[in-house]
């Protein structure tokens, strides 16, 4: 298949939407901006699905495996015979899978926003920013080398900053956008350092060439990267660990997760696009893209495992205590991404080599649909009650029938209830943990039960708990808001039956994970237990949740305050960095650096004042200086001659 004939249009169409709507939208296109942006995304999605069909079905496997295809390549900067920066498009199983996820979810968000954002003054600007973000994500997943992916990585950060801060007249939104931008910039510095280390030792930035050079056991590049060390850690471990730090920042993993809950200040459809299905899974995609290098460093894999496990259980506990619907979903996202990282980190241990890799990406795939469905459903709910707080909700099942059913489907899926998509992908992650580390399996199982509890706490608090006291005339919103919910609900129901291991596995060969009903019994029982506990506590309005919170005491309040991690960051930045580093640095800058420069300026002015008489403009004075100089030279010459 000649992918080059059309593949570039997939990222370029959203970019064209950004350019056209950004330049002309507010003045000339106005209300039609949404339809233009959505039409361009529809074409992009059709091309993405066509690419997936061609790659997986029509072209199929070669030699039993899916072969990576470099559809486009253009040499941009040449540094040496062996090192250059190319701009290209790489198609392989994970990039094609991500292509489908990004384009489908982005299309659903575009359609949903037609109704949700209608009437906004900056309606065209909103769709322009959506186009820029979609272009950046598509460019990221299609990148053929490390430097190219870093360019799009930063573009994703910029576009998410613009979308989070869309309501720029709200101080909280401005603060949230700055917080997300700054935290992810620190992480991206690590990513850049990792790129430089791996590129230096691998003598290439191209993914395929870099991995081939560093994984070939007898190659000079491999020997160099595993023997060179700093502080007792090999260059390979340093490189992949720094790359992982970049991914952890973008994926909001502990301890770089503090920006994610605040980012809910952006429009709710933005949360569905950025913080559920696309940007926050970029870290998982990055580790999967470079996994052959991670697999060579057990310390790096252990770090990925530890961060994934801590993020999963910590976020799940915090989600049980939050009262803002979007913040509950934000911590849920962090927890589920922790699940994905846990599976990647466990890959390679005790026979779970391929299963963990595939399970992680399978959960990424299914999670994209049911989590974006949850966020869009939350958008409909917020649009209906004009509040994010659970205390302002309850009894909404009659007023929001479509949202009620689709939200319930998504809750069942993320809880891991058969036969919805989340059951299959989560079971594979649990199976990976069972085969690799029983202690981590227990952590993952506990997190799975907590997930079912906090999601149905959310569900019962919104749709049951009490009878709605306010009736709204606008109802559930227009068809443009209902249609994406129905489409995503269908994908949530059916995606789990996709033979994902036949398409995406570590070496491109089919992987068939056989589900054991006996193994599934424990996760299902724990999930049902979590649902029943939420039913008992939140089905009707009562004092049991308050009594439970009181009985838990310090533990509940600590979790409710998010384990004071934000306060720790504020203490470190304000009391340590600002007071002990920033304030002395500012004093040195003002009194030493500026003082030195000012002293030079004052000295120059003083000397100038003394000698400025030499430039009086009087010819007689200049003549006197001239003859005086001649006389001095004559005396010097005579002295030299006599000597």
C-alpha positions in Angstrom: 0.0 0.0 0.0 1.4 3.4 -0.9 0.6 5.3 2.3 2.6 8.3 1.2 -0.2 9.3 -1.2 -2.5 10.4 1.6 -0.9 9.8 5.1 0.3 13.3 5.5 -3.2 14.7 5.3 -4.1 13.0 8.6 -2.2 15.5 10.8 -2.3 18.3 8.3 -6.1 18.7 8.1 -6.4 19.6 11.8 -3.5 22.0 11.4 -5.3 23.6 8.5 -8.3 24.0 10.7 -6.2 25.7 13.3 -4.8 28.1 10.8 -8.1 29.0 9.1 -10.1 29.2 12.3 -7.4 31.0 14.2 -6.9 33.7 11.5 -10.4 34.1 10.2 -12.8 32.3 12.6 -13.9 35.1 15.0 -14.4 37.7 12.3 -15.7 35.9 9.3 -16.8 32.3 10.2 -18.2 32.6 13.7 -20.9 29.9 14.3 -19.7 27.9 11.2 -16.3 27.4 12.8 -17.4 24.4 14.8 -18.8 22.7 11.6 -15.6 23.4 9.7 -13.4 22.0 12.4 -15.7 19.0 12.8 -15.8 18.3 9.1 -12.0 18.4 8.9 -11.8 15.9 11.9 -14.3 13.7 10.2 -12.1 13.4 7.1 -9.0 12.8 9.4 -10.9 10.0 11.2 -12.0 8.3 8.0 -8.4 8.4 6.8 -7.1 7.0 10.1 -9.6 4.1 10.0 -8.7 3.5 6.4 -5.1 3.4 7.4 -5.8 0.9 10.1 -7.8 -1.3 7.7 -5.0 -1.2 5.2 -2.2 -1.9 7.6 -3.8 -4.6 9.8 -6.2 -6.3 7.3 -5.2 -5.7 3.7 -1.4 -5.6 4.0 -1.4 -7.9 7.1 1.6 -9.7 8.5 4.8 -10.3 6.6 6.7 -13.3 7.9 4.2 -13.7 10.7 4.6 -10.2 12.1 3.5 -6.7 11.3 6.3 -4.8 9.6 7.0 -1.2 10.5 6.5 1.1 7.5 8.2 4.5 7.1 5.5 6.2 5.0 7.3 9.5 4.6 10.9 10.7 5.3 12.5 14.0 4.7 16.1 14.8 5.9 16.0 18.1 7.7 19.3 18.7 9.5 22.5 16.7 8.8 25.2 16.7 11.6 27.4 13.9 10.3 27.4 10.9 8.0 25.6 8.9 10.7 23.6 11.5 12.6 20.8 13.6 11.1 17.3 14.8 12.1 14.6 13.6 9.7 10.9 14.4 9.6 8.9 11.3 8.8 5.9 9.2 9.5 6.3 5.8 11.0 3.4 3.2 10.8 3.6 0.2 13.1 1.0 -1.5 15.3 1.1 1.0 18.2 1.2 4.1 16.1 -1.8 2.9 14.0 -3.7 2.0 17.1 -3.0 5.4 18.6 -4.0 7.0 15.3 -7.5 5.5 15.6 -7.8 6.4 19.3 -6.8 10.1 18.9 -8.9 10.7 15.8 -12.0 9.0 17.0 -12.0 10.6 20.5 -11.1 14.0 19.0 -14.0 13.7 16.5 -16.5 12.9 19.4 -15.2 15.9 21.3 -15.6 18.1 18.3 -19.2 17.0 17.7 -20.1 17.2 21.4 -18.7 20.8 21.6 -21.0 22.0 18.9 -23.8 22.0 21.5 -21.8 22.3 24.7 -19.8 25.4 23.6 -22.5 27.0 21.6 -22.8 30.7 22.3 -19.3 31.1 23.6 -17.7 34.4 22.5 -14.5 32.7 21.6 -16.2 29.7 19.9 -13.9 29.8 16.8 -10.8 30.2 19.0 -11.8 27.1 20.9 -12.1 25.0 17.7 -8.8 26.4 16.5 -7.1 25.3 19.7 -8.7 21.8 19.4 -7.3 21.6 15.9 -3.8 22.5 17.1 -4.0 19.9 19.9 -5.2 17.2 17.6 -2.4 18.0 15.0 0.2 17.9 17.8 -1.0 14.5 19.1 -1.2 12.9 15.7 2.2 14.2 14.9 3.5 12.8 18.2 2.2 9.3 17.6 3.4 9.2 13.9 6.9 10.5 14.6 9.7 8.4 13.3 12.5 9.7 15.5 13.2 11.1 19.0 13.8 14.7 18.0 10.6 14.8 16.0 8.5 13.3 18.8 10.1 15.9 21.2 8.9 18.8 18.9 5.3 17.5 18.9 5.6 16.7 22.6 6.2 20.4 23.3 3.4 21.4 20.9 1.1 19.2 22.8 2.1 21.0 26.0 1.5 24.4 24.4 -1.9 23.5 23.0 -3.0 21.9 26.3 -1.9 25.2 28.0 -4.1 27.1 25.7 -7.1 24.8 26.2 -6.8 24.6 30.0 -6.6 28.4 30.2 -9.4 28.9 27.6 -11.5 30.8 30.3 -8.6 33.3 30.7 -10.8 35.7 32.7 -11.0 33.1 35.5 -8.0 33.4 37.8 -8.3 29.7 38.7 -8.1 28.7 35.0 -5.0 30.9 34.4 -3.3 29.4 37.5 -4.2 25.8 36.4 -2.8 26.4 32.9 0.4 27.8 34.3 0.7 25.0 36.8 0.3 22.3 34.1 2.8 24.1 31.8 5.5 24.5 34.5 5.3 21.0 36.0 5.4 19.3 32.6 8.3 21.6 31.5 10.4 20.3 34.4 9.6 16.7 33.3 10.3 17.5 29.7 13.8 18.7 30.6 14.5 15.2 31.7 13.1 13.9 28.5 15.4 16.1 26.5 18.4 15.0 28.5 17.4 11.3 27.9 17.2 12.0 24.2 20.7 13.5 24.1 22.2 10.5 26.0 20.5 7.8 23.9 21.2 9.7 20.7 24.9 10.2 21.6 25.5 6.5 22.3 23.1 5.1 19.7 24.5 7.4 17.0 21.0 8.0 15.7 17.8 9.6 16.6 15.7 7.4 14.3 13.6 5.0 16.5 14.3 1.9 14.4 18.0 2.6 13.9 18.5 3.6 17.5 16.9 0.5 18.9 18.7 -1.7 16.5 22.1 -0.1 17.4 21.7 -0.3 21.1 20.1 -3.7 21.4 22.6 -5.5 19.1 24.7 -7.3 21.8 28.0 -7.2 19.9 27.6 -3.7 18.4 30.0 -0.9 19.5 27.0 1.3 20.5 25.6 -1.4 22.8 28.9 -2.0 24.5 29.4 1.7 25.0 25.9 2.4 26.5 26.0 -0.5 28.9 29.6 0.1 30.1 29.7 3.9 30.4 28.3 4.9 33.8 27.8 7.9 36.1 27.4 7.5 39.8 27.4 3.8 39.4 24.4 3.8 36.9 24.9 2.9 33.3 24.3 5.4 30.5 21.5 3.2 29.2 19.6 3.3 32.6 20.2 7.1 32.8 18.8 7.6 29.3 15.7 5.6 29.6 15.0 6.8 33.1 15.1 10.4 32.0 12.9 9.6 29.1 10.4 8.0 31.5 10.5 11.2 33.7 9.2 13.1 30.6 6.5 10.5 30.1 5.6 10.6 33.8 5.1 14.3 33.7 2.8 14.3 30.7 0.9 11.3 32.1 0.4 12.9 35.5 2.1 10.1 37.4 3.2 10.4 41.0 4.9 12.7 42.1 4.4 14.8 39.0 0.6 14.5 39.0 -0.3 17.7 40.9 -1.3 19.6 37.7 -4.0 17.2 36.6 -6.8 17.9 39.0 -6.4 21.7 38.6 -6.5 21.2 34.8 -10.2 20.5 35.2 -10.7 24.2 35.1 -10.7 24.0 31.3 -14.0 23.2 29.4 -15.2 19.7 30.1 -14.9 18.5 26.5 -11.2 19.5 26.7 -10.9 17.2 29.7 -12.4 14.4 27.7 -9.8 15.0 24.9 -6.7 15.9 26.8 -7.0 14.3 30.2 -8.8 11.1 29.4 -7.7 9.6 26.1 -4.9 11.4 24.4 -2.3 13.6 26.1 -2.1 11.8 29.4 -1.5 8.5 27.7 1.4 10.0 25.8 3.8 8.7 28.5 2.5 5.2 28.2 2.9 5.4 24.4 6.5 6.7 24.8 7.6 3.9 27.1 5.9 1.4 24.7 7.6 3.0 21.7 11.0 2.6 23.3 10.3 -0.5 25.2 13.2 -2.6 23.7 15.6 -0.2 25.4 13.7 -0.2 28.7 13.7 -4.0 28.6 17.6 -3.9 28.7 17.6 -2.0 32.0 15.9 -3.8 35.0 16.3 -0.8 37.3 14.4 1.4 34.8 11.6 -1.2 34.6 11.5 -1.4 38.4 11.1 2.4 38.6 8.3 2.2 36.0 6.6 -0.5 38.0 6.9 1.3 41.3 5.7 4.6 40.0 2.8 2.9 38.3 1.7 1.0 41.4 2.0 4.0 43.7 0.1 6.2 41.2 -2.7 3.6 40.8 -3.5 3.1 44.5 -2.8 6.6 45.7 -5.1 8.2 43.1 -7.8 5.6 43.8 -7.8 6.4 47.5 -8.0 10.2 46.8 -10.8 9.7 44.3 -12.9 8.1 47.0 -13.0 11.4 48.9 -13.4 14.1 46.2 -16.7 15.9 45.8 -16.0 17.6 42.4 -17.2 15.3 39.6 -14.3 16.2 37.3 -11.7 15.8 39.9 -12.9 12.3 40.7 -12.6 11.5 37.0 -9.1 13.2 36.9 -7.8 11.0 39.8 -9.4 8.0 38.1 -7.4 8.8 35.0 -4.2 9.0 37.0 -5.0 5.6 38.6 -5.8 3.9 35.3 -2.6 5.2 33.7 -0.8 3.9 36.8 -2.3 0.5 35.9 -0.9 0.8 32.3 2.6 1.7 33.6 2.5 -1.1 36.1 1.9 -3.6 33.3 4.7 -2.2 31.2 7.1 -2.3 34.2 6.2 -5.9 34.9 6.7 -6.9 31.3 9.7 -9.3 31.0 9.3 -11.0 34.3 8.4 -14.7 34.7 6.8 -15.3 31.3 4.8 -12.1 31.2 7.1 -10.6 28.6 4.6 -10.0 25.9 1.4 -10.1 27.9 2.2 -7.0 30.0 3.1 -4.9 27.0 -0.1 -5.9 25.1 -2.3 -5.6 28.3 -1.0 -2.1 28.9 -1.8 -0.9 25.4 -5.1 -2.8 25.4 -6.1 -1.0 28.5 -5.0 2.3 26.9 -7.3 1.5 24.0 -10.4 0.6 26.0 -9.8 3.3 28.6 -9.8 6.0 25.9 -13.4 5.2 25.0 -15.0 4.7 28.5 -13.1 7.5 30.1 -13.9 10.0 27.4 -17.5 8.8 27.7 -17.4 9.6 31.4 -16.0 13.1 30.9 -18.5 13.9 28.1 -21.3 12.6 30.4 -20.0 14.8 33.1 -20.2 17.7 30.7 -23.8 17.0 30.1 -24.5 16.8 33.8 -22.6 20.1 34.5 -24.5 21.7 31.6 -27.7 20.6 33.2 -27.1 21.5 36.9 -24.6 24.3 36.4 -22.3 22.9 39.1 -19.4 20.5 39.5 -20.2 19.5 43.0 -21.9 16.3 43.9 -24.0 18.0 46.6 -25.8 19.9 43.8 -26.7 16.6 42.0 -28.9 13.7 42.7 -32.0 12.1 41.1 -30.9 13.1 37.6 -31.8 9.7 35.9 -35.2 11.0 34.8 -34.0 14.3 33.5 -30.9 12.8 31.7 -32.0 9.4 30.4 -29.4 9.0 27.7 -26.6 10.3 29.9 -27.8 8.0 32.7 -27.5 4.9 30.6 -24.3 5.7 28.9 -22.7 6.9 32.2 -23.7 3.6 33.8 -22.2 1.6 30.9 -18.9 3.5 31.4 -18.9 3.0 35.1 -19.5 -0.7 34.7 -16.6 -0.8 32.2 -14.1 0.9 34.3 -15.1 -1.2 37.3 -14.2 -4.3 35.2 -17.6 -5.9 34.9 -18.0 -8.5 32.2 -18.6 -8.3 29.2 -17.7 -4.6 28.9 -14.3 -3.5 27.5 -12.7 -2.6 30.8 -13.1 -6.2 32.1 -10.9 -7.7 29.4 -8.1 -5.2 29.4 -8.0 -5.0 33.2 -8.0 -8.8 33.5 -4.9 -8.9 31.3 -3.1 -6.4 33.6 -4.1 -8.4 36.7 -2.9 -11.6 35.0 0.4 -10.0 34.2 0.8 -9.0 37.9 -0.2 -12.5 39.1 2.5 -14.1 36.9 5.1 -11.6 37.9 4.7 -10.4 41.5 2.0 -11.5 43.9 2.4 -8.5 46.1 1.8 -6.1 43.2 -1.1 -8.3 42.1 -2.6 -7.6 45.6 -2.1 -3.8 45.1 -3.6 -4.0 41.6 -6.6 -6.0 42.9 -7.2 -3.6 45.8 -7.0 -0.7 43.3 -9.5 -2.4 41.1 -12.0 -2.8 44.0 -11.5 0.9 44.9 -12.2 1.9 41.3 -15.5 0.2 41.4 -16.4 1.8 44.7 -15.5 5.4 43.8 -17.1 5.2 40.3 -20.4 4.0 41.7 -20.2 6.5 44.5 -20.2 9.0 41.7 -22.9 7.3 39.8 -25.3 6.9 42.7 -24.6 10.5 44.0 -25.5 11.9 40.5 -28.4 9.8 39.4 -30.0 8.5 42.6 -29.4 9.7 46.2 -32.4 12.1 46.1 -35.1 13.4 43.9 -34.2 16.3 41.6 -35.7 19.5 43.0 -35.0 21.7 40.0 -36.4 21.1 36.5 -34.4 22.5 33.6 -36.0 23.5 30.3 -33.0 22.8 28.1 -33.0 19.1 29.0 -30.2 16.9 27.9 -28.9 19.2 25.2 -29.1 18.9 21.4 -28.4 15.8 19.3 -24.7 16.8 18.9 -24.3 16.2 22.7 -26.1 12.9 22.8 -24.7 11.3 19.6 -21.0 11.1 20.9 -22.3 9.5 24.2 -24.1 6.8 22.2 -21.1 6.1 19.9 -18.7 5.9 22.8 -21.0 3.7 24.7 -21.2 1.3 21.8 -17.4 1.3 21.5 -17.2 0.7 25.3 -19.4 -2.3 24.9 -17.7 -3.8 21.9 -14.0 -2.9 22.1 -13.3 -5.7 24.6 -14.2 -8.4 22.1 -11.5 -7.1 19.7 -8.6 -9.7 19.4 -6.2 -6.9 20.4 -3.2 -9.3 20.9 -3.6 -10.3 17.2 -2.8 -6.7 16.2 -0.6 -5.2 18.9 2.1 -7.2 20.6 5.7 -6.6 21.4 7.2 -8.3 18.3 4.2 -7.8 16.0 3.2 -11.5 16.2 -0.3 -12.5 17.4 -0.7 -13.0 21.1 -3.7 -14.8 22.5 -4.4 -14.3 26.2 -6.8 -16.9 27.4 -9.1 -15.8 30.1 -9.6 -18.1 33.0 -13.0 -17.8 34.7 -11.5 -19.0 38.0 -8.9 -16.2 37.8 -11.6 -13.6 37.0 -13.7 -14.6 40.0 -11.6 -12.6 42.6 -11.6 -9.3 40.6 -15.3 -9.6 39.7 -16.2 -10.3 43.3 -14.1 -7.4 44.6 -15.7 -5.1 41.9 -19.2 -6.2 42.9 -18.3 -5.7 46.5 -17.3 -2.1 45.8 -20.5 -1.5 43.8 -22.6 -2.9 46.6 -20.8 -0.8 49.2 -21.4 2.3 47.1 -25.1 1.3 46.7 -25.5 0.9 50.5 -23.8 4.3 51.2 -25.0 6.5 48.4 -28.2 5.0 46.8 -30.4 7.2 49.1 -29.6 10.3 51.0 -28.5 9.4 54.5 -25.8 10.1 57.1 -23.8 6.9 56.6 -21.1 8.5 54.4 -20.6 11.2 57.0 -20.4 8.7 59.8 -17.9 6.6 57.8 -15.8 9.6 57.2 -15.9 10.5 60.9 -14.9 7.0 61.9 -11.9 7.0 59.5 -10.8 10.3 61.0 -7.3 11.3 60.0 -7.1 8.9 57.2 -10.1 10.3 55.5 -9.1 14.0 56.0 -5.6 13.2 54.7 -6.9 11.6 51.6 -9.4 14.4 51.2 -6.5 16.8 51.2 -4.8 14.7 48.6 -2.1 13.6 51.1 -0.9 17.2 51.3 1.2 16.7 48.2 0.3 20.1 46.9 1.2 21.7 50.2 4.6 19.9 50.2 5.2 21.3 46.7 4.3 24.8 47.9 6.5 24.5 50.9 9.5 23.4 48.8 9.0 26.1 46.2 8.1 29.0 48.5 10.1 28.2 51.7 13.1 26.5 50.1 13.5 27.5 46.5 12.2 31.0 46.8 13.5 31.9 50.2 16.8 30.0 50.3 17.6 30.0 46.6 15.6 32.6 44.9 15.9 35.5 47.4 19.7 35.2 47.7 20.0 34.9 44.0 17.9 38.0 43.6 20.1 39.9 46.1 23.3 38.8 44.2 21.7 39.8 40.9 20.7 43.2 42.3 23.7 44.2 44.4 26.6 42.2 42.9 25.8 41.8 39.2 23.8 45.0 38.8 26.2 46.8 41.2 29.2 45.8 39.1 27.6 46.9 35.9 26.5 50.2 37.5 30.0 50.7 38.9 31.5 50.3 35.5 29.0 52.8 34.1 29.7 55.3 36.9 33.5 54.8 36.5 33.2 55.3 32.8 31.2 58.5 33.3 33.7 59.8 35.8 36.7 59.2 33.6 34.8 60.8 30.7 34.1 63.9 32.8 37.8 64.2 33.5 39.1 63.8 30.0 36.2 65.4 28.1 38.2 68.7 28.1 40.6 67.1 25.6 37.8 67.2 23.1 37.0 71.0 23.4 36.8 71.8 19.7 39.5 74.5 19.9 42.0 74.3 17.1 44.7 76.1 19.0 44.4 73.6 21.8 44.7 70.7 19.4 47.8 72.3 17.8 49.4 72.7 21.2 48.7 69.0 22.0 50.2 68.0 18.6 53.4 69.9 19.1 53.6 68.7 22.6 53.3 65.1 21.4 56.0 65.8 18.8 58.3 67.2 21.4 57.8 64.1 23.7 58.5 61.8 20.7 61.7 63.8 19.9 62.9 63.5 23.5 62.3 59.8 23.5 64.0 59.3 20.1 67.1 61.3 21.3 67.3 59.2 24.5 67.1 56.0 22.5 69.7 57.3 20.0 72.2 58.1 22.7 71.7 54.8 24.4 
